[in-house]
């Protein structure tokens, strides 16, 4: 049987406690959350991620304005971000809306 270096285990434990925010991990089940100010790039990515819902809503408004959808009886424009794929924009089209005129440079996945 191999022996365990108690001092090394204590150092490892202290390092983990210093990196992981266990209170937030408990609040958001099934996620490991690293404390702020551990890594500048991680903090920057976290800030961008937290702003994503507002940015997507703002982008949906821009899309609606550019396509003149606000006056075309279109209820809602949705913009969703998939990290592996990119942005997906969902536009429910009203019958009187001229798709060909307004979305010439769009790639339609589902019609």
Residue pairs with C-beta under 8 A, 6 or more apart in sequence:
18 35
18 38
19 34
19 35
19 38
20 32
20 33
20 34
20 35
21 33
21 34
21 35
21 36
24 33
25 31
25 32
25 33
34 42
36 43
36 46
37 43
52 81
56 79
56 80
56 81
57 79
59 79
59 87
60 76
60 77
60 78
60 79
60 89
61 77
63 69
63 77
63 79
63 89
63 91
64 70
64 74
64 77
67 91
67 102
67 103
68 102
69 77
69 91
69 97
72 94
72 96
72 97
73 94
73 96
73 97
74 91
74 92
74 93
74 94
74 97
75 92
76 92
77 89
77 90
77 91
78 89
78 90
79 87
79 88
79 89
79 90
80 87
80 88
80 89
80 90
81 87
81 88
82 88
91 103
93 99
